[in-house]
Amino acid sequence: AFPALYPHRILLALFFVALIMTLNLRGVRESGTIFAIPTYLFLAIMLSMLAVGFARWIAAGMPPAQPPRIDYPAVQGLSLFLILRAFSSGCAALTGIEAISNGIPAFKPPESDNAGKTLIAMATLLATMFLGITFLTHRFGIVPNEMTHETLVSQLGRYVLGEGSPLYFALQVATMLILVLAANTSFADFPRLSSILARDRYMPHQFANLGDRLVFSNGIITLALASSALIVLFGGQTTRLIPLYAIGVFLSFTLSQAGMVVRWWRLRTHHWQLKAAINGLGALATGIVLLVIAATKFALGAWIVLLWIPIFIYFFLAVHRHYHRVAQQLSLENRGSLPPIRRHRVIVPIADVHRGVIAALNYARSISDDVTAVYVEVDPAETPKVHRKWADWGEGVRLVTLKSEYRSIIGPLIEYVDKVDEPNRRDQVVTIVLPQFVPARPWHNLLHNQTAILIHLAFVFRRDVMVTDVPFHLEE
């Protein structure tokens, strides 16, 4: 309907991803109201188009459309492969029912009953539209046109409703909106799924945190970024993304059905054999579809999913092992008391003598009687000035001057800390107190050296050395 927009498909897709992300960050109830309107609009127009198409076909019979001539290469000997490929494409078109089972907690009580009714309604609508579109396109001789990138739904709507008809443009707009909202399924389910994995310590804990709108903001933002990356990498071509989607969907179907078989086998409740047989049949059917899709669409992009799934599994297991090790090391069970601290040495690195240094020095003297100021000599001409100021303001604290051959501050400081820490490392703690002034404006930080950050990074992995900042806030 709007071929002039086709070159801008990537920007449009990114815009709608950002829109869906924003609506989901606003909360489920507010976004649900917005998403309901395009859904009902699409159903009304699509069913109306099918009704008009069937009425015209039954009443007078419409002549077949004249598709453009497209030369395809010979496919003799590939009939089985083509049938399997068509079968896999048809199965991919039937996906979406998993959204209801995944989103059962979002239904009103009784959740399972309402989800079941919704599933029946969805399956009925899906079968009606899928079979209706397939039947009419076959009867009217409408075929895909890879030259114009026009979809079958668009061709059917233009043929049945008339090119330039308001209903035809309404159909195209409604189809666009429903495809955009179809992405909301992932935004509704992935954050919830990632939060479950995070609570079980298979994903970073940040995914289990609720935002200020009581939604899993980190999961929503992560999904938006990943979706945007895929859109850019695949040029906004949904047909190139379908193999990736289909592999994941039918793999999850197969695993969930197989998991239910294991569950019925363990529980052995009333009529468990029948329930296990139904789920086993489902696992077999979806498993066959998974193998067919993996074989027929391997070169079309399915290999990417087959490669990344083991990588993600390894990542989940690595995260789980990390959290398990952290819990073991932090546990108080079967652990003796920590050795007492017999000596606390404080080191105050300085580059000059000013009010920020005096504030840090006062703090250092309040936590220990063993305080040493350290000055790394970068410019020998400045050293006498620093010594004179320290004699006036150092309050009797010892000042150690370190030579820096290569004008480095971090290297000599590390060597000095190692020197004073090594003899008494078992019962001694060294605290580095950093004088740090805080500018009035954030951008003022760009005008100053960030030596404090480098010192933090230099000692962050030292078990016996702690670094403390003493901020001195500047005014305008």
TIMIPA-475045 format. One record per residue (C-alpha): residue number from 1; residue in three letters; chain; z, x, y. Coordinates in steps of 0.1 Angstrom, whole numbers, plus 5000, padded with zeros to 4 digits. Each point is the difference from the previous one (the first is absolute). Example, Ala and Ser with C-alpha at 12.3 -4.5 7.8 and 13.67 -1.06 7.14 Angstrom:
2
  num  residuo  cadena    pz    px    py
    1      ala       A  5078  5123  4955
    2      ser       A  4993  5014  5034
END
This chain:
476
  num  residuo  cadena    pz    px    py
    1      ala       A  5000  5000  5000
    2      phe       A  5007  5029  5024
    3      pro       A  4980  5030  4987
    4      ala       A  5005  5018  5033
    5      leu       A  5037  5005  4991
    6      tyr       A  4992  5018  4967
    7      pro       A  4999  5035  5015
    8      his       A  5035  4994  5014
    9      arg       A  5015  4989  4967
   10      ile       A  5024  5030  4998
   11      leu       A  5015  4993  5035
   12      leu       A  5003  4963  4992
   13      ala       A  5017  5007  4967
   14      leu       A  5025  5024  5016
   15      phe       A  5007  4974  5027
   16      phe       A  5008  4973  4974
   17      val       A  5022  5024  4980
   18      ala       A  5020  5007  5031
   19      leu       A  5002  4962  5007
   20      ile       A  5012  4992  4965
   21      met       A  5026  5029  5002
   22      thr       A  5013  4987  5033
   23      leu       A  5003  4964  4987
   24      asn       A  5019  5012  4969
   25      leu       A  5023  5021  5021
   26      arg       A  5008  4968  5019
   27      gly       A  5014  4984  4969
   28      val       A  4989  4978  4971
   29      arg       A  5006  4966  5015
   30      glu       A  4981  5006  5032
   31      ser       A  4971  5017  4982
   32      gly       A  4999  4973  4974
   33      thr       A  4993  4973  5026
   34      ile       A  4972  5021  5015
   35      phe       A  4984  5007  4966
   36      ala       A  5000  4964  4988
   37      ile       A  4975  4988  5026
   38      pro       A  4970  5021  4990
   39      thr       A  5008  4993  4963
   40      tyr       A  4997  4963  5004
   41      leu       A  4970  5004  5023
   42      phe       A  4982  5021  4974
   43      leu       A  5008  4976  4971
   44      ala       A  4988  4970  5020
   45      ile       A  4967  5016  5011
   46      met       A  4993  5016  4966
   47      leu       A  5006  4968  4980
   48      ser       A  4979  4980  5026
   49      met       A  4971  5025  4995
   50      leu       A  5002  4996  4962
   51      ala       A  5001  4962  5003
   52      val       A  4970  5000  5023
   53      gly       A  4981  5024  4977
   54      phe       A  5007  4979  4969
   55      ala       A  4992  4968  5018
   56      arg       A  4966  5013  5011
   57      trp       A  4992  5014  4966
   58      ile       A  5009  4968  4982
   59      ala       A  4984  4977  5025
   60      ala       A  4966  5015  5006
   61      gly       A  5001  5035  4987
   62      met       A  4996  5029  5024
   63      pro       A  4971  5025  4995
   64      pro       A  5011  5034  4989
   65      ala       A  5005  5025  5028
   66      gln       A  4974  5028  5004
   67      pro       A  5020  5032  4996
   68      pro       A  4985  5032  5014
   69      arg       A  4981  5022  4976
   70      ile       A  5021  5029  4988
   71      asp       A  4988  5025  4975
   72      tyr       A  5026  5010  4975
   73      pro       A  4997  5028  4975
   74      ala       A  4994  4992  4964
   75      val       A  5031  4991  4981
   76      gln       A  4987  4997  4964
   77      gly       A  5025  5013  4975
   78      leu       A  5029  4994  5024
   79      ser       A  5005  4963  4994
   80      leu       A  5034  5004  4984
   81      phe       A  5012  5023  5028
   82      leu       A  4988  4975  5026
   83      ile       A  5017  4971  4983
   84      leu       A  5032  5020  4998
   85      arg       A  4997  5009  5037
   86      ala       A  4994  4964  5010
   87      phe       A  5030  4990  4978
   88      ser       A  5022  5026  5018
   89      ser       A  4988  4988  5034
   90      gly       A  5007  4964  4991
   91      cys       A  5035  5009  4988
   92      ala       A  5007  5018  5033
   93      ala       A  4990  4968  5018
   94      leu       A  5027  4981  4981
   95      thr       A  5028  5023  5012
   96      gly       A  5026  4989  5025
   97      ile       A  5022  4978  4978
   98      glu       A  5024  5030  4997
   99      ala       A  5010  4994  5036
  100      ile       A  5019  4968  4991
  101      ser       A  5020  5016  4972
  102      asn       A  5008  5030  5021
  103      gly       A  5011  4978  5029
  104      ile       A  5022  4976  4982
  105      pro       A  5032  5011  5019
  106      ala       A  4982  4988  5032
  107      phe       A  4997  4964  4988
  108      lys       A  5025  4973  5008
  109      pro       A  5024  4988  4973
  110      pro       A  4993  4993  4972
  111      glu       A  4979  5031  5002
  112      ser       A  4984  5000  4966
  113      asp       A  4990  4963  5001
  114      asn       A  4984  5004  5035
  115      ala       A  4982  5032  4989
  116      gly       A  4987  4982  4969
  117      lys       A  4986  4972  5020
  118      thr       A  4984  5024  5025
  119      leu       A  4985  5020  4971
  120      ile       A  4984  4968  4985
  121      ala       A  4986  4990  5034
  122      met       A  4986  5035  5006
  123      ala       A  4984  5002  4965
  124      thr       A  4984  4966  5005
  125      leu       A  4986  5009  5035
  126      leu       A  4988  5034  4987
  127      ala       A  4982  4986  4970
  128      thr       A  4984  4972  5021
  129      met       A  4987  5024  5027
  130      phe       A  4989  5028  4976
  131      leu       A  4982  4977  4977
  132      gly       A  4985  4979  5028
  133      ile       A  4986  5030  5019
  134      thr       A  4987  5015  4967
  135      phe       A  4983  4968  4990
  136      leu       A  4984  4993  5034
  137      thr       A  4987  5036  5006
  138      his       A  4985  4999  4965
  139      arg       A  4983  4966  5006
  140      phe       A  4987  5009  5034
  141      gly       A  4988  5034  4989
  142      ile       A  5022  5020  5024
  143      val       A  5004  5037  4991
  144      pro       A  5019  5029  5016
  145      asn       A  4981  5018  5028
  146      glu       A  5011  5036  5003
  147      met       A  4975  5006  5028
  148      thr       A  5017  4976  5025
  149      his       A  5036  5003  4985
  150      glu       A  5002  4962  5002
  151      thr       A  5024  4985  4975
  152      leu       A  4992  4972  4976
  153      val       A  5024  4977  5017
  154      ser       A  4982  5006  5033
  155      gln       A  4966  4994  4984
  156      leu       A  5012  4968  4983
  157      gly       A  5016  4987  5032
  158      arg       A  4969  5007  5020
  159      tyr       A  4978  4983  4974
  160      val       A  5022  4969  4995
  161      leu       A  5014  4995  5035
  162      gly       A  4970  5013  5019
  163      glu       A  4995  5032  5020
  164      gly       A  5015  4996  5034
  165      ser       A  5022  4971  4989
  166      pro       A  5035  4999  5015
  167      leu       A  5014  4995  4965
  168      tyr       A  4982  5031  4989
  169      phe       A  5016  5021  5027
  170      ala       A  5034  4983  4993
  171      leu       A  4996  5010  4963
  172      gln       A  4993  5036  5010
  173      val       A  5030  5002  5023
  174      ala       A  5023  4983  4975
  175      thr       A  4987  5024  4972
  176      met       A  5007  5030  5023
  177      leu       A  5035  4987  5007
  178      ile       A  5009  4993  4964
  179      leu       A  4988  5035  4990
  180      val       A  5022  5015  5027
  181      leu       A  5029  4979  4989
  182      ala       A  4994  5010  4963
  183      ala       A  5012  5034  5011
  184      asn       A  5033  4984  5009
  185      thr       A  5007  4997  4962
  186      ser       A  5006  5037  4999
  187      phe       A  5020  5000  5032
  188      ala       A  5023  4973  4986
  189      asp       A  5004  5016  4965
  190      phe       A  4998  5038  5004
  191      pro       A  5030  5003  5023
  192      arg       A  5021  4979  4977
  193      leu       A  4988  5020  4969
  194      ser       A  5006  5033  5017
  195      ser       A  5035  4989  5010
  196      ile       A  5008  4992  4964
  197      leu       A  4987  5035  4989
  198      ala       A  5020  5016  5028
  199      arg       A  5032  4982  4989
  200      asp       A  4993  5014  4965
  201      arg       A  4995  5034  5015
  202      tyr       A  4963  5003  4992
  203      met       A  4989  5000  5036
  204      pro       A  5016  5014  5032
  205      his       A  5030  4980  5011
  206      gln       A  4984  4992  5033
  207      phe       A  4978  4974  4983
  208      ala       A  5032  4979  4991
  209      asn       A  5011  4998  5036
  210      leu       A  4995  4967  5019
  211      gly       A  4988  5001  5035
  212      asp       A  5014  4981  5030
  213      arg       A  4979  4969  4990
  214      leu       A  5014  5001  4964
  215      val       A  4967  5013  4985
  216      phe       A  4993  5033  4982
  217      ser       A  4984  5016  5030
  218      asn       A  4994  5034  4984
  219      gly       A  4980  4985  4972
  220      ile       A  4979  4979  5023
  221      ile       A  4992  5029  5023
  222      thr       A  4992  5023  4970
  223      leu       A  4977  4975  4985
  224      ala       A  4982  4995  5033
  225      leu       A  4994  5038  5003
  226      ala       A  4988  5003  4964
  227      ser       A  4977  4970  5005
  228      ser       A  4985  5014  5032
  229      ala       A  4994  5033  4983
  230      leu       A  4981  4983  4971
  231      ile       A  4979  4979  5025
  232      val       A  4989  5032  5018
  233      leu       A  4994  5020  4968
  234      phe       A  4978  4972  4985
  235      gly       A  4982  4990  5031
  236      gly       A  5014  4965  5001
  237      gln       A  4980  4990  4969
  238      thr       A  5021  4976  4980
  239      thr       A  4977  5002  4970
  240      arg       A  5008  5037  4997
  241      leu       A  5037  4992  5000
  242      ile       A  4999  4972  4974
  243      pro       A  5000  5024  4970
  244      leu       A  5032  5017  5013
  245      tyr       A  5016  4966  5004
  246      ala       A  4989  4986  4967
  247      ile       A  5014  5029  4980
  248      gly       A  5034  4997  5016
  249      val       A  5002  4962  4996
  250      phe       A  4991  4999  4963
  251      leu       A  5021  5029  4992
  252      ser       A  5030  4982  5015
  253      phe       A  4990  4969  4981
  254      thr       A  4999  5018  4967
  255      leu       A  5033  5018  5006
  256      ser       A  5018  4968  5011
  257      gln       A  4987  4980  4970
  258      ala       A  5010  5029  4976
  259      gly       A  5034  5002  5017
  260      met       A  5005  4963  4994
  261      val       A  4992  5005  4963
  262      val       A  5027  5027  4998
  263      arg       A  5024  4977  5018
  264      trp       A  4995  4971  4976
  265      trp       A  5003  5024  4970
  266      arg       A  5034  5013  5013
  267      leu       A  5015  4966  5011
  268      arg       A  4986  4979  4970
  269      thr       A  5008  4968  5018
  270      his       A  4988  4965  4989
  271      his       A  4963  5000  4991
  272      trp       A  4998  5037  5009
  273      gln       A  4972  5005  4975
  274      leu       A  4977  4976  5019
  275      lys       A  5008  5014  5033
  276      ala       A  4995  5036  4988
  277      ala       A  4966  4989  4985
  278      ile       A  4989  4985  5033
  279      asn       A  5009  5031  5019
  280      gly       A  4985  5022  4974
  281      leu       A  4967  4981  5002
  282      gly       A  5002  5004  5038
  283      ala       A  5006  5038  4996
  284      leu       A  4971  5003  4976
  285      ala       A  4976  4981  5023
  286      thr       A  5009  5018  5032
  287      gly       A  5000  5033  4981
  288      ile       A  4965  4994  4989
  289      val       A  4990  4992  5035
  290      leu       A  5017  5031  5012
  291      leu       A  4980  5022  4976
  292      val       A  4967  4983  5009
  293      ile       A  5006  5005  5037
  294      ala       A  5010  5036  4996
  295      ala       A  4968  5006  4979
  296      thr       A  4975  4981  5021
  297      lys       A  5014  5009  5035
  298      phe       A  5011  5035  4993
  299      ala       A  4972  5016  5020
  300      leu       A  5004  4974  5028
  301      gly       A  5035  5011  5009
  302      ala       A  5023  4990  4971
  303      trp       A  5005  5037  4992
  304      ile       A  5020  5003  5032
  305      val       A  5026  4976  4988
  306      leu       A  5000  5015  4965
  307      leu       A  5008  5033  5017
  308      trp       A  5026  4989  5025
  309      ile       A  5020  4978  4977
  310      pro       A  5014  5030  4980
  311      ile       A  5006  5018  5033
  312      phe       A  5020  4970  5013
  313      ile       A  5020  4998  4968
  314      tyr       A  5008  5037  5002
  315      phe       A  5011  4994  5036
  316      phe       A  5023  4971  4991
  317      leu       A  5016  5020  4972
  318      ala       A  5005  5030  5022
  319      val       A  5017  4979  5026
  320      his       A  5022  4985  4974
  321      arg       A  5010  5035  4986
  322      his       A  5008  5011  5036
  323      tyr       A  5023  4971  5006
  324      his       A  5016  5005  4966
  325      arg       A  5007  5037  5008
  326      val       A  5014  4991  5034
  327      ala       A  5023  4974  4985
  328      gln       A  5012  5025  4974
  329      gln       A  5007  5027  5026
  330      leu       A  5018  4976  5023
  331      ser       A  5021  4984  4973
  332      leu       A  5038  5006  5000
  333      glu       A  5004  4995  4963
  334      asn       A  5010  5031  4980
  335      arg       A  5000  5021  5031
  336      gly       A  5028  5022  5012
  337      ser       A  5012  5002  5036
  338      leu       A  4979  5020  5024
  339      pro       A  5013  5035  5009
  340      pro       A  5021  5000  5032
  341      ile       A  4986  5015  5032
  342      arg       A  5021  5030  5009
  343      arg       A  4979  5013  5028
  344      his       A  4978  4982  5026
  345      arg       A  4978  5023  5020
  346      val       A  4980  4986  5030
  347      ile       A  4970  5016  5015
  348      val       A  4986  4989  5033
  349      pro       A  4964  5012  5007
  350      ile       A  4992  5003  5037
  351      ala       A  4969  5009  5020
  352      asp       A  5019  5000  5034
  353      val       A  5033  4989  5014
  354      his       A  4999  4965  5015
  355      arg       A  5019  4967  4999
  356      gly       A  4985  4990  4967
  357      val       A  5012  5032  4984
  358      ile       A  5035  4996  5014
  359      ala       A  5002  4964  4985
  360      ala       A  4989  5014  4966
  361      leu       A  5026  5028  5003
  362      asn       A  5028  4976  5008
  363      tyr       A  4990  4979  4969
  364      ala       A  4999  5031  4978
  365      arg       A  5035  5011  5011
  366      ser       A  5013  4965  4992
  367      ile       A  4990  5002  4964
  368      ser       A  5008  5037  4992
  369      asp       A  5019  5030  5013
  370      asp       A  4972  5024  4987
  371      val       A  4972  4995  5025
  372      thr       A  4972  5025  5007
  373      ala       A  4972  4996  5025
  374      val       A  4967  5016  4990
  375      tyr       A  4973  5011  5025
  376      val       A  4966  5011  4986
  377      glu       A  4985  5025  5024
  378      val       A  4964  4991  5006
  379      asp       A  4997  5015  5035
  380      pro       A  5023  5031  5005
  381      ala       A  4999  4995  5038
  382      glu       A  5018  4967  4996
  383      thr       A  5028  5013  4978
  384      pro       A  5022  5014  5027
  385      lys       A  4998  4967  5019
  386      val       A  5011  4981  4970
  387      his       A  5029  5024  4994
  388      arg       A  5013  4996  5036
  389      lys       A  4998  4962  4998
  390      trp       A  5018  5001  4966
  391      ala       A  5028  5021  5014
  392      asp       A  5006  4974  5027
  393      trp       A  4996  4968  4978
  394      gly       A  5004  5011  4964
  395      glu       A  5038  4993  5000
  396      gly       A  5007  5030  4978
  397      val       A  4976  4991  4972
  398      arg       A  4983  5030  4984
  399      leu       A  4963  5004  5009
  400      val       A  4977  5018  4975
  401      thr       A  4966  5012  5012
  402      leu       A  4973  5002  4973
  403      lys       A  4969  5021  5005
  404      ser       A  4967  4984  4992
  405      glu       A  4972  5024  4993
  406      tyr       A  4972  4974  4999
  407      arg       A  5015  4976  5027
  408      ser       A  5011  4976  4972
  409      ile       A  5031  4979  5004
  410      ile       A  5003  4985  4965
  411      gly       A  4997  5032  4980
  412      pro       A  5028  5020  5015
  413      leu       A  5022  4968  5000
  414      ile       A  4995  4995  4963
  415      glu       A  5008  5037  4993
  416      tyr       A  5032  4997  5020
  417      val       A  5011  4968  4982
  418      asp       A  4994  5016  4967
  419      lys       A  5020  5031  5010
  420      val       A  5031  4980  5010
  421      asp       A  4997  4975  4972
  422      glu       A  4994  5021  4970
  423      pro       A  5035  5016  4995
  424      asn       A  5019  4967  5000
  425      arg       A  4974  4974  4989
  426      arg       A  5021  4984  4974
  427      asp       A  5029  4989  5023
  428      gln       A  4983  5001  5034
  429      val       A  4979  4976  5020
  430      val       A  4977  5011  5028
  431      thr       A  4992  4975  5027
  432      ile       A  4972  5007  5025
  433      val       A  5007  4980  5032
  434      leu       A  4968  4996  5020
  435      pro       A  5001  4993  5037
  436      gln       A  4972  4975  5006
  437      phe       A  4992  4983  5033
  438      val       A  4984  4965  4998
  439      pro       A  4974  4994  5027
  440      ala       A  5000  4967  5020
  441      arg       A  4965  4991  4989
  442      pro       A  4986  5004  4964
  443      trp       A  4969  5017  5012
  444      his       A  5021  5027  5017
  445      asn       A  5005  5015  4965
  446      leu       A  4965  5012  5002
  447      leu       A  5010  5023  5028
  448      his       A  5027  5018  4981
  449      asn       A  5003  5023  4970
  450      gln       A  5011  4982  4968
  451      thr       A  5020  5030  4986
  452      ala       A  5028  4976  4988
  453      ile       A  4976  4983  4977
  454      leu       A  4989  5034  4985
  455      ile       A  5036  5010  4995
  456      his       A  5006  4967  4982
  457      leu       A  4970  5006  4977
  458      ala       A  5011  5035  4993
  459      phe       A  5034  4990  4987
  460      val       A  4994  4965  4986
  461      phe       A  5000  5012  4964
  462      arg       A  5030  5023  5003
  463      arg       A  5030  4985  4981
  464      asp       A  5026  5020  5019
  465      val       A  4987  4997  5035
  466      met       A  5002  4969  5022
  467      val       A  4982  4994  5032
  468      thr       A  5015  4978  5027
  469      asp       A  4983  4990  5033
  470      val       A  5020  4996  5032
  471      pro       A  4978  4980  5024
  472      phe       A  5002  5005  5037
  473      his       A  4982  4971  5018
  474      leu       A  4980  5008  5030
  475      glu       A  4995  4976  5029
  476      glu       A  4968  4992  5020
END
